[in-house]
Amino acid sequence: MTTDLETIAMLRDSLERYTADHYDFLQRWPRLEQAGGYDPATWQTFAEFGWLSLRLPEELGGLDADAVAIGAVMEVVGSRLLLEPLLASAVVATGLLLKQGSVSQQTELLPALAAGLLKLVFAHDEPEQQACRYEAGTLSGTKLAVLHGDTAEQFLVSARDAQGQRVFCLVDANAAGLTRQSFLLVDGRGAATLHFAEVVAPLLQPEANAMSADAALAELQDEASVALCAESLGVATSLLRITNDYLKMRQQFGKPLASNQALQHRMADLYLLTEEIRALTRAAQQAMTLPLAERARTLSGARAYIAQAARHIGNEAIQLHGGVGITDELEVSHYFRRLMVISALFGNRDAHFSRFVELSLAE
């Protein structure tokens, strides 16, 4: 796993430089208006820079990135509100393929993922009445609000087989019997609800020494949660900077708002919250090196607190901007909406807080 701090710093710097030149707020607007809410050409640029190879093994030209390295990228995703499916495809789906795919499946799919020729996303959340079932080689059921499900070429779908065991299916987006209802999330990214009607789909075939499907799912969800903590940190940092700049610029009664002592105190509180988010994100990243039973409490505690703290920063940023803070024309509203989406992915605040409490009481 990648733990070299120099490599991680170079990774972060390269993405920051690119986004500073090509992905500011105004340059992001045309991407929002494209199908699926992102620019395919930018996705190819990400592949050329090697950012889609984060999780690939070194022998395949990847970084074999750990939580810290992935977090470095996700902080920039949050700070610049990147629209491309870095989390969904390059982190989550690629990670599941590495955990549960056979050597032949990995050999076939990983190079295409790294080259940006394939967008593979994980579909897991489902209504209880229409849970996905895998029987006689076919998949039936529904998956809800799959992030980037509107533009993905393939899906990794969790399901239960006839014996009630968890399995993962590989489904082509054009497979017979699959329909998808596409829509945009509040932050502008695309998603889709998927309906499977006896779709013929191969299973991922884990190697003999691979972890169980349930263990792989638990680890994958924790990895995604840690990545979202880092993305929240990027959003919070940008909100702090944008709001501070606005208070220095906005004049009232001949003085900048930043000269108001009450507002200075509120900004100081937001700075402290941002640093708490930073510290908890680092703690969650370090906890990912521990076994599940040991990391879960730290990770869920961090995720629950970060969700609440980041939302408070977003609320304060909107209020300090006044009524214009909720308009599309200001960056702050877009960051606020990104936080809304982050809080709903891979377990919301209440789910993680409940997990944290249960594990704390069990000690």
C-alpha positions as CSV (number, residue, x, y, z in Angstrom):
1,M,0.0,0.0,0.0
2,T,1.1,3.5,-0.7
3,T,2.3,5.3,2.4
4,D,5.2,7.3,1.0
5,L,4.5,10.9,2.0
6,E,6.4,12.4,-0.9
7,T,4.4,10.4,-3.4
8,I,1.2,11.4,-1.7
9,A,2.2,15.1,-1.8
10,M,3.1,14.9,-5.5
11,L,-0.3,13.2,-6.2
12,R,-2.2,16.0,-4.3
13,D,-0.1,18.8,-5.9
14,S,-0.6,17.5,-9.5
15,L,-4.4,17.4,-9.1
16,E,-4.5,20.8,-7.4
17,R,-2.4,22.4,-10.2
18,Y,-4.6,20.8,-12.8
19,T,-7.9,21.9,-11.2
20,A,-6.6,25.4,-10.4
21,D,-5.9,25.9,-14.2
22,H,-8.9,24.0,-15.7
23,Y,-11.6,23.5,-13.0
24,D,-12.5,26.8,-11.3
25,F,-16.1,27.7,-10.6
26,L,-16.7,29.2,-14.1
27,Q,-15.0,26.4,-15.9
28,R,-17.1,23.9,-14.0
29,W,-20.4,25.3,-15.4
30,P,-20.1,23.8,-18.9
31,R,-19.4,20.4,-17.3
32,L,-22.6,20.7,-15.3
33,E,-24.6,21.2,-18.5
34,Q,-23.3,18.1,-20.2
35,A,-25.1,14.7,-20.2
36,G,-24.5,13.0,-16.9
37,G,-23.2,16.2,-15.3
38,Y,-19.5,15.7,-16.2
39,D,-17.1,16.1,-19.1
40,P,-15.8,12.8,-20.7
41,A,-12.8,14.6,-22.1
42,T,-11.8,15.6,-18.5
43,W,-12.2,11.9,-17.5
44,Q,-9.7,11.0,-20.2
45,T,-7.3,13.6,-18.9
46,F,-7.6,12.1,-15.4
47,A,-6.6,8.7,-16.9
48,E,-3.6,10.2,-18.7
49,F,-2.3,11.7,-15.4
50,G,-2.7,8.3,-13.7
51,W,-5.4,9.4,-11.2
52,L,-7.7,6.5,-12.3
53,S,-5.0,4.0,-11.4
54,L,-5.0,4.9,-7.7
55,R,-6.0,1.5,-6.5
56,L,-4.4,-0.7,-9.1
57,P,-1.4,-2.8,-8.0
58,E,2.1,-1.5,-8.8
59,E,2.7,-4.3,-11.3
60,L,-0.2,-2.9,-13.4
61,G,1.1,0.6,-13.2
62,G,-1.0,1.7,-10.3
63,L,-0.2,3.3,-6.9
64,D,-1.8,0.6,-4.8
65,A,-3.1,3.6,-2.8
66,D,-4.1,3.4,0.8
67,A,-6.6,5.6,2.7
68,V,-4.2,8.5,3.0
69,A,-3.3,8.6,-0.7
70,I,-7.0,8.2,-1.7
71,G,-7.8,10.9,0.8
72,A,-5.3,13.3,-0.8
73,V,-7.2,13.0,-4.0
74,M,-10.7,13.2,-2.4
75,E,-9.8,16.4,-0.6
76,V,-9.2,18.0,-4.0
77,V,-12.5,16.4,-5.3
78,G,-14.3,18.2,-2.4
79,S,-12.4,21.5,-2.6
80,R,-13.0,21.8,-6.4
81,L,-16.4,20.0,-6.5
82,L,-15.2,17.7,-9.2
83,L,-18.1,16.0,-11.1
84,E,-16.3,13.0,-12.5
85,P,-16.9,9.5,-11.0
86,L,-13.5,9.3,-9.2
87,L,-15.2,7.9,-6.0
88,A,-17.7,5.7,-7.7
89,S,-15.5,4.1,-10.3
90,A,-11.8,4.6,-9.4
91,V,-12.1,4.1,-5.7
92,V,-15.2,2.0,-4.8
93,A,-15.9,-0.2,-7.9
94,T,-12.2,-0.8,-8.6
95,G,-11.7,-1.7,-4.9
96,L,-14.5,-4.3,-5.0
97,L,-13.1,-5.8,-8.2
98,L,-9.7,-6.2,-6.6
99,K,-11.3,-7.8,-3.5
100,Q,-13.7,-10.2,-5.2
101,G,-12.8,-10.5,-8.8
102,S,-10.9,-13.5,-10.3
103,V,-7.5,-13.0,-11.9
104,S,-9.1,-13.2,-15.3
105,Q,-11.8,-10.7,-14.5
106,Q,-9.2,-8.3,-13.1
107,T,-7.0,-8.7,-16.1
108,E,-9.9,-7.9,-18.4
109,L,-11.4,-4.9,-16.6
110,L,-8.6,-3.1,-14.6
111,P,-6.6,-1.8,-17.6
112,A,-9.8,-0.4,-19.2
113,L,-10.7,1.3,-15.8
114,A,-7.2,2.8,-15.6
115,A,-7.3,4.0,-19.2
116,G,-10.7,5.7,-18.7
117,L,-12.3,3.5,-21.2
118,L,-14.7,1.9,-18.7
119,K,-16.8,3.4,-16.0
120,L,-17.8,0.7,-13.5
121,V,-19.9,1.6,-10.5
122,F,-21.2,-0.3,-7.4
123,A,-25.0,-0.7,-6.9
124,H,-26.0,-1.7,-3.4
125,D,-28.9,0.3,-1.8
126,E,-32.3,-1.3,-2.5
127,P,-35.9,-1.2,-1.4
128,E,-36.7,-4.0,1.1
129,Q,-39.6,-5.2,-1.1
130,Q,-37.5,-5.4,-4.2
131,A,-34.2,-6.7,-2.9
132,C,-31.9,-8.2,-5.6
133,R,-31.9,-11.9,-6.0
134,Y,-29.5,-14.0,-8.1
135,E,-31.0,-17.4,-9.1
136,A,-30.2,-19.7,-12.0
137,G,-27.7,-17.2,-13.5
138,T,-30.1,-14.3,-13.6
139,L,-30.5,-11.1,-11.5
140,S,-33.8,-9.6,-10.5
141,G,-34.6,-6.6,-8.3
142,T,-34.0,-2.9,-7.9
143,K,-31.1,-0.7,-6.9
144,L,-31.8,2.9,-5.7
145,A,-30.0,6.1,-6.6
146,V,-26.7,4.6,-7.9
147,L,-24.2,7.4,-8.1
148,H,-23.1,7.9,-11.8
149,G,-25.4,5.0,-12.7
150,D,-26.7,7.1,-15.6
151,T,-23.4,7.1,-17.5
152,A,-21.7,3.9,-16.3
153,E,-21.0,1.2,-18.8
154,Q,-21.0,-1.7,-16.3
155,F,-22.3,-2.3,-12.8
156,L,-21.2,-4.3,-9.9
157,V,-24.4,-5.4,-8.1
158,S,-24.8,-6.9,-4.7
159,A,-27.4,-9.6,-4.4
160,R,-28.4,-12.7,-2.5
161,D,-28.4,-16.2,-4.1
162,A,-30.9,-19.0,-3.6
163,Q,-29.1,-20.0,-0.4
164,G,-29.3,-16.5,1.0
165,Q,-25.5,-15.9,0.5
166,R,-24.2,-12.5,-0.6
167,V,-22.8,-12.4,-4.2
168,F,-21.6,-9.7,-6.6
169,C,-22.8,-9.7,-10.2
170,L,-21.2,-7.9,-13.1
171,V,-23.9,-6.4,-15.3
172,D,-23.5,-4.6,-18.7
173,A,-25.4,-1.4,-18.9
174,N,-27.0,-2.6,-22.2
175,A,-28.0,-6.0,-20.9
176,A,-31.5,-7.3,-21.8
177,G,-33.9,-6.9,-18.9
178,L,-32.1,-3.9,-17.3
179,T,-33.8,-0.5,-17.3
180,R,-32.5,2.6,-15.6
181,Q,-34.2,5.8,-14.6
182,S,-31.6,8.5,-14.8
183,F,-31.8,11.8,-12.9
184,L,-29.5,14.5,-11.4
185,L,-28.7,14.8,-7.8
186,V,-28.9,18.2,-6.0
187,D,-25.1,18.7,-6.5
188,G,-25.4,18.3,-10.3
189,R,-23.9,14.8,-10.6
190,G,-25.9,12.0,-12.3
191,A,-27.5,9.0,-10.8
192,A,-29.9,6.2,-11.7
193,T,-32.3,3.8,-10.2
194,L,-31.8,0.3,-11.8
195,H,-34.5,-2.3,-12.4
196,F,-33.3,-5.9,-13.2
197,A,-35.8,-8.4,-14.7
198,E,-34.0,-11.7,-15.0
199,V,-30.9,-10.2,-16.3
200,V,-28.2,-12.7,-17.3
201,A,-25.1,-11.7,-15.4
202,P,-21.8,-13.4,-14.4
203,L,-20.7,-13.5,-10.8
204,L,-17.5,-12.1,-9.5
205,Q,-15.3,-15.2,-8.8
206,P,-13.1,-14.5,-5.8
207,E,-9.8,-16.4,-5.5
208,A,-9.6,-19.2,-2.9
209,N,-7.7,-17.0,-0.4
210,A,-10.0,-13.9,-0.8
211,M,-12.2,-12.6,2.1
212,S,-15.9,-13.5,2.2
213,A,-18.4,-11.3,0.3
214,D,-19.8,-9.9,3.5
215,A,-16.3,-9.0,4.8
216,A,-15.4,-7.4,1.4
217,L,-18.6,-5.3,1.5
218,A,-17.9,-4.1,5.1
219,E,-14.4,-3.1,4.2
220,L,-15.5,-1.4,1.0
221,Q,-18.1,0.6,2.8
222,D,-15.5,1.7,5.4
223,E,-13.1,2.7,2.6
224,A,-15.8,4.7,0.9
225,S,-16.7,6.4,4.2
226,V,-13.1,7.4,4.9
227,A,-12.9,8.8,1.4
228,L,-16.0,10.8,2.0
229,C,-14.5,12.2,5.2
230,A,-11.6,13.5,3.1
231,E,-14.0,15.0,0.6
232,S,-16.0,16.7,3.4
233,L,-12.7,18.2,4.6
234,G,-12.0,19.6,1.1
235,V,-15.5,21.1,1.0
236,A,-15.2,22.6,4.5
237,T,-11.8,24.1,3.8
238,S,-13.2,25.8,0.6
239,L,-16.3,27.1,2.4
240,L,-14.1,28.6,5.1
241,R,-11.9,30.3,2.5
242,I,-14.8,31.6,0.3
243,T,-16.7,32.9,3.3
244,N,-13.6,34.6,4.8
245,D,-12.9,36.3,1.4
246,Y,-16.5,37.5,1.1
247,L,-16.5,39.1,4.6
248,K,-13.3,41.0,3.8
249,M,-14.8,42.2,0.5
250,R,-18.4,43.0,1.5
251,Q,-18.9,46.5,2.8
252,Q,-21.5,47.7,5.3
253,F,-21.7,51.2,6.7
254,G,-18.4,51.9,5.1
255,K,-16.5,49.0,6.7
256,P,-15.9,45.4,5.6
257,L,-18.0,42.8,7.4
258,A,-14.8,41.2,8.6
259,S,-14.3,44.0,11.0
260,N,-17.4,43.0,12.9
261,Q,-16.2,41.3,16.1
262,A,-19.2,39.0,16.3
263,L,-18.6,37.7,12.8
264,Q,-14.9,37.3,13.6
265,H,-15.9,35.0,16.5
266,R,-18.2,33.0,14.2
267,M,-15.4,32.6,11.7
268,A,-13.0,31.5,14.4
269,D,-15.5,28.8,15.4
270,L,-15.7,27.6,11.8
271,Y,-11.9,27.4,11.6
272,L,-11.8,25.3,14.7
273,L,-14.5,23.0,13.3
274,T,-12.5,22.6,10.1
275,E,-9.4,21.6,12.0
276,E,-11.5,19.1,14.0
277,I,-12.7,17.6,10.7
278,R,-9.0,17.4,9.5
279,A,-7.9,15.7,12.7
280,L,-10.8,13.2,12.6
281,T,-10.2,12.5,8.9
282,R,-6.6,11.6,9.7
283,A,-7.6,9.4,12.6
284,A,-10.1,7.5,10.4
285,Q,-7.5,7.1,7.7
286,Q,-5.0,5.6,10.2
287,A,-7.7,3.4,11.6
288,M,-8.1,1.7,8.2
289,T,-4.9,-0.2,8.9
290,L,-6.6,-2.0,11.8
291,P,-8.9,-5.1,11.7
292,L,-12.7,-4.4,11.2
293,A,-13.6,-4.8,14.9
294,E,-10.9,-2.2,15.9
295,R,-11.4,0.3,13.2
296,A,-15.2,0.5,13.0
297,R,-15.7,2.6,16.2
298,T,-13.1,5.2,15.2
299,L,-14.3,5.4,11.7
300,S,-18.1,5.7,12.4
301,G,-17.5,8.2,15.2
302,A,-15.4,10.3,12.8
303,R,-17.9,10.1,10.0
304,A,-20.9,11.0,12.3
305,Y,-19.1,14.0,13.8
306,I,-17.7,15.2,10.4
307,A,-21.2,15.0,8.8
308,Q,-22.6,17.2,11.5
309,A,-19.7,19.6,11.7
310,A,-19.5,20.0,7.9
311,R,-23.2,20.7,7.7
312,H,-22.9,23.4,10.4
313,I,-20.1,25.0,8.4
314,G,-22.3,24.9,5.3
315,N,-25.2,26.5,7.2
316,E,-23.0,29.3,8.6
317,A,-21.4,30.0,5.2
318,I,-24.9,30.4,3.7
319,Q,-26.0,32.7,6.5
320,L,-22.9,34.8,6.4
321,H,-23.4,35.4,2.7
322,G,-27.0,36.4,3.2
323,G,-29.8,35.7,0.8
324,V,-27.5,35.4,-2.2
325,G,-25.8,32.5,-0.5
326,I,-28.5,30.1,-1.8
327,T,-28.3,31.2,-5.4
328,D,-26.6,29.2,-8.2
329,E,-24.4,32.2,-9.0
330,L,-22.4,31.8,-5.8
331,E,-20.0,28.9,-5.2
332,V,-21.2,28.5,-1.6
333,S,-24.5,27.1,-2.6
334,H,-22.9,24.4,-4.7
335,Y,-20.6,23.3,-1.8
336,F,-23.6,23.2,0.5
337,R,-25.4,20.9,-1.9
338,R,-22.4,18.6,-2.3
339,L,-22.4,18.2,1.5
340,M,-26.1,17.1,1.3
341,V,-25.2,14.4,-1.1
342,I,-22.1,13.3,0.8
343,S,-24.1,12.9,4.0
344,A,-26.4,10.4,2.2
345,L,-23.7,8.1,0.8
346,F,-22.6,4.9,2.4
347,G,-24.5,5.5,5.7
348,N,-25.8,8.8,6.9
349,R,-25.0,10.5,10.1
350,D,-27.6,8.6,12.2
351,A,-26.4,5.2,10.9
352,H,-22.8,5.9,11.7
353,F,-23.7,7.5,15.1
354,S,-25.7,4.4,16.0
355,R,-22.9,2.1,15.0
356,F,-20.4,4.2,17.1
357,V,-22.7,4.1,20.2
358,E,-23.3,0.3,19.9
359,L,-19.6,-0.4,19.6
360,S,-18.7,2.0,22.4
361,L,-21.2,0.3,24.8
362,A,-19.9,-3.1,23.8
363,E,-16.4,-2.3,25.0
